[in-house]
Amino acid sequence: MNGQNRKDVVPGMEVHIVLKQDQRSGKLTKGIVKDLLTNSPTHPHGIKVRLVDGQVGRVKQILSPAR
């Protein structure tokens, strides 16, 4: 599942995000969602989130549902 719909992304789920500095390379970072930073219902590049470790990026792939 991709991360373009805000309703699909909830705190506590495991996701792959792309960080701002990794957008060119496409390198993905795995983590647990802490906060949703995008307010619109959809975003073509992925919903922007903050992970529990503080990193911020756009969701590219949802790995597991919220725990």
C-alpha positions as CSV (number, residue, x, y, z in Angstrom):
1,M,0.0,0.0,0.0
2,N,1.3,3.4,-0.8
3,G,1.2,6.4,1.5
4,Q,-0.6,9.0,-0.6
5,N,-3.9,8.9,1.3
6,R,-3.9,10.5,4.8
7,K,-6.7,8.1,6.0
8,D,-4.4,5.1,5.4
9,V,-1.6,6.5,7.6
10,V,-2.0,6.4,11.3
11,P,0.4,6.8,14.2
12,G,2.0,3.5,15.4
13,M,2.3,1.9,11.9
14,E,5.5,0.8,10.4
15,V,6.4,2.6,7.1
16,H,9.2,3.3,4.6
17,I,9.7,7.0,4.1
18,V,12.0,9.0,1.9
19,L,13.9,11.8,3.7
20,K,14.4,15.2,2.0
21,Q,18.1,14.6,1.5
22,D,17.4,11.2,-0.1
23,Q,14.8,12.3,-2.6
24,R,17.2,12.2,-5.5
25,S,18.6,8.7,-4.7
26,G,15.2,7.3,-3.5
27,K,16.8,5.7,-0.4
28,L,14.1,4.6,2.0
29,T,14.1,4.8,5.8
30,K,12.1,2.4,7.9
31,G,10.4,3.6,11.1
32,I,7.2,3.9,13.2
33,V,4.9,6.9,12.6
34,K,4.6,9.4,15.5
35,D,2.8,12.4,13.9
36,L,1.2,13.2,10.5
37,L,2.4,16.5,9.2
38,T,0.3,16.7,5.9
39,N,-3.1,18.2,6.5
40,S,-4.6,17.6,3.0
41,P,-6.5,14.2,2.5
42,T,-4.0,13.2,-0.3
43,H,-0.6,14.1,-1.6
44,P,1.0,12.8,-4.8
45,H,4.4,12.4,-3.3
46,G,3.2,10.8,-0.1
47,I,1.9,12.0,3.3
48,K,4.6,13.8,5.3
49,V,5.2,12.2,8.7
50,R,7.5,12.4,11.7
51,L,8.9,9.1,12.9
52,V,9.3,8.2,16.6
53,D,13.0,8.9,16.2
54,G,12.3,12.4,15.0
55,Q,13.1,12.0,11.3
56,V,10.7,13.6,8.9
57,G,9.9,12.4,5.4
58,R,7.1,11.3,3.0
59,V,5.5,7.9,3.2
60,K,6.4,5.7,0.2
61,Q,5.2,2.3,1.5
62,I,3.1,1.1,4.4
63,L,4.7,-2.0,5.9
64,S,2.3,-3.0,8.7
65,P,-0.9,-1.7,10.4
66,A,-0.8,0.2,13.6
67,R,0.2,-1.9,16.6
